[in-house]
């Protein structure tokens, strides 16, 4: 599931739309990052947020794109796009995230959430929303 998302977000980054990004890892991802930090003697691998709840599969990527906060997750997680006025958007660079904080959906007209469909329509919808609201 990650490959089409990686290509999409890499293309968005190549356009210089992403102003900031922050990775939020589950326990397994955090352990892997720790082993990479040790293996490469690079503490940068330890610069990430953690989930304050048990999640076996999902990790998350929080981005700032202009006036938007975007949360992308692995597996069956809708991409969530929060406008600045949304009060329930997760904050970048926190060390810990609750389930409600990382999984919240923009309320009303303060954002959008798109399901990752096989046909890739989520990419067009996401890119259009970012272009019109960033």
CORDASUL-V693734 format. One record per residue. RES is the residue in three letters. SS is DSSP state (@ for helix, = for strand, . for the rest). NEAR is the number of other ideal C-beta (glycine too) atoms within 12 Angstrom. Layout:
BEGIN
res->RES ss->SS near->NEAR
res->RES ss->SS near->NEAR
END
This chain:
BEGIN
res->UNK ss->. near->19
res->UNK ss->@ near->19
res->UNK ss->@ near->12
res->UNK ss->@ near->21
res->UNK ss->@ near->28
res->UNK ss->@ near->16
res->UNK ss->@ near->14
res->UNK ss->@ near->32
res->UNK ss->@ near->28
res->UNK ss->@ near->17
res->UNK ss->@ near->18
res->UNK ss->@ near->31
res->UNK ss->@ near->19
res->UNK ss->@ near->11
res->UNK ss->. near->17
res->UNK ss->. near->11
res->UNK ss->. near->27
res->UNK ss->. near->27
res->UNK ss->. near->21
res->UNK ss->= near->19
res->UNK ss->= near->26
res->UNK ss->= near->29
res->UNK ss->= near->32
res->UNK ss->= near->41
res->UNK ss->= near->34
res->UNK ss->. near->29
res->UNK ss->@ near->20
res->UNK ss->@ near->19
res->UNK ss->@ near->28
res->UNK ss->@ near->26
res->UNK ss->@ near->18
res->UNK ss->@ near->19
res->UNK ss->@ near->27
res->UNK ss->@ near->21
res->UNK ss->@ near->16
res->UNK ss->@ near->20
res->UNK ss->@ near->18
res->UNK ss->@ near->14
res->UNK ss->@ near->11
res->UNK ss->@ near->13
res->UNK ss->. near->11
res->UNK ss->. near->14
res->UNK ss->@ near->13
res->UNK ss->@ near->12
res->UNK ss->@ near->21
res->UNK ss->@ near->23
res->UNK ss->. near->21
res->UNK ss->. near->32
res->UNK ss->= near->31
res->UNK ss->= near->29
res->UNK ss->= near->32
res->UNK ss->. near->20
res->UNK ss->. near->18
res->UNK ss->. near->12
res->UNK ss->. near->26
res->UNK ss->. near->13
res->UNK ss->. near->19
res->UNK ss->. near->29
res->UNK ss->. near->34
res->UNK ss->= near->39
res->UNK ss->= near->37
res->UNK ss->= near->37
res->UNK ss->= near->34
res->UNK ss->= near->27
res->UNK ss->= near->36
res->UNK ss->. near->24
res->UNK ss->. near->22
res->UNK ss->= near->36
res->UNK ss->= near->42
res->UNK ss->= near->45
res->UNK ss->= near->43
res->UNK ss->= near->39
res->UNK ss->= near->34
res->UNK ss->. near->28
res->UNK ss->. near->17
res->UNK ss->. near->13
res->UNK ss->. near->27
res->UNK ss->. near->28
res->UNK ss->= near->40
res->UNK ss->= near->37
res->UNK ss->= near->38
res->UNK ss->= near->38
res->UNK ss->= near->28
res->UNK ss->. near->18
res->UNK ss->. near->17
res->UNK ss->. near->27
res->UNK ss->. near->17
res->UNK ss->. near->24
res->UNK ss->. near->31
res->UNK ss->. near->36
res->UNK ss->. near->24
res->UNK ss->. near->29
res->UNK ss->. near->19
res->UNK ss->. near->21
res->UNK ss->. near->17
res->UNK ss->= near->19
res->UNK ss->= near->33
res->UNK ss->. near->19
res->UNK ss->@ near->19
res->UNK ss->@ near->13
res->UNK ss->@ near->27
res->UNK ss->@ near->37
res->UNK ss->@ near->24
res->UNK ss->. near->26
res->UNK ss->. near->25
res->UNK ss->. near->30
res->UNK ss->. near->17
res->UNK ss->. near->13
res->UNK ss->. near->12
res->UNK ss->. near->23
res->UNK ss->= near->33
res->UNK ss->= near->30
res->UNK ss->= near->28
res->UNK ss->= near->29
res->UNK ss->. near->20
res->UNK ss->. near->27
res->UNK ss->. near->17
res->UNK ss->. near->10
res->UNK ss->. near->11
res->UNK ss->. near->18
res->UNK ss->@ near->17
res->UNK ss->@ near->28
res->UNK ss->@ near->26
res->UNK ss->@ near->15
res->UNK ss->@ near->23
res->UNK ss->@ near->38
res->UNK ss->@ near->27
res->UNK ss->@ near->16
res->UNK ss->@ near->30
res->UNK ss->@ near->34
res->UNK ss->@ near->17
res->UNK ss->@ near->16
res->UNK ss->@ near->26
res->UNK ss->. near->26
END
